[in-house]
């Protein structure tokens, strides 16, 4: 297992926050991480498959995995 990078931890922390509007989250991604929303979701999706992310934030990662599976099943 490799350790999570600072950027990985920042992505998880940002995703764990609650947002009043979608635009606020997208703005925070640009300002705090300096990446596009598309890249953010690519990184987040990759993190969901890593055991290190699960060990760091099990509730968040498991919730996001369930959401991802429901969306995949709907396709």
Secondary structure, DSSP 8 states (H G I E B T S, - for coil): -----HHHHHHHHHHHS--SSHHHHHHHIIIII-S-HHHHHHHHHHHTT-HHHHHH-HHHHHHHHHHHHHHHHH-
